[in-house]
């Protein structure tokens, strides 16, 4: 049996992430807030976690923004 991978609980600060990635805050958190857990899988989003939409060869995470925000 495989060892389960623990859920990501990496702490983050929204303002710092937006600034360091030159990103845009689209939904959810507010500047000055923070949370724990960063994922690029919209099915793994939990309250207080961050969804990162990545473009790949097969899928574009931006197509899952609404699902991640639900």
Secondary structure, DSSP 8 states (H G I E B T S, - for coil): ----------EEEHHHHHHHHT----SSS-TT-EEE-EES-GGG--TT-EE---B-SS-BGGGGHHHHH-
